Amino acid sequence: MKMFQEKHAAPLPTPRSIRRACGNELYRTVKRLKLHIPAPLVKQAEQLYVDRVIGNLMWIAENRSNRKALADWWDDEISEEIAALWNVDRVKLMQAFRDAFGG
């Protein structure tokens, strides 16, 4: 059974794939907020998000199939800073992210 688990274990994502995924998730979140967020602020939020994901990569990789846990992690770890950066209501931001992310 161990061979089966190793064979189907997904490799850790690359920094490029992390950056693309974070950018896509924030893009979808901004669309659901129905607000204009200036591009430099979106870039800052993306960099913050990427840094946090890379910092918690092992936990995120272990929970990659649990969207609810990942969305909860985002709410706890990132949403407050992005809400302050974008000057938006944190609760609305968290709901927009969950709608976009599927958690």
Secondary structure, 3 states (H helix, E strand, C coil): CHHHHHHHCCCCCCHHHHHHHHHHHHHHHHHHHCCCCCHHHHHHHHHHHHHHHHHCHHHHHHCCCCHHHHHHHHHHHCHHHHHHHHCCCHHHHHHHHHHHHCC
